[in-house]
Amino acid sequence: MLSPEQIAARKGKLTGSRIRPLMTGDGDGVMRLWREMTGQQVEEDLSGVWAVRLGEATEALNLEWFARHNGGRPVSRRAR
């Protein structure tokens, strides 16, 4: 999972793990996200979520695949 430094760097930022409720219109999820972003609630533990763990395991492949199929543009802000 994430190191303490990575967790600190994510604080107050919208990340791929956090954006789902906004993209799906999940009202409860949006409220949870708002509470997390304003410090009213502890961030949800995603260490047991299959999609999150799969994304961690395949991140390098996904970034390389994206770059290859998008004009070879490199992804420069990895893990941010």
Summary of the structure (lengths in Angstrom):
residues: 80
radius of gyration: 14.3
end to end distance: 14.0
largest distance: 42.0
contacts: 138
relative contact order: 0.09
helix: 52%
strand: 0%
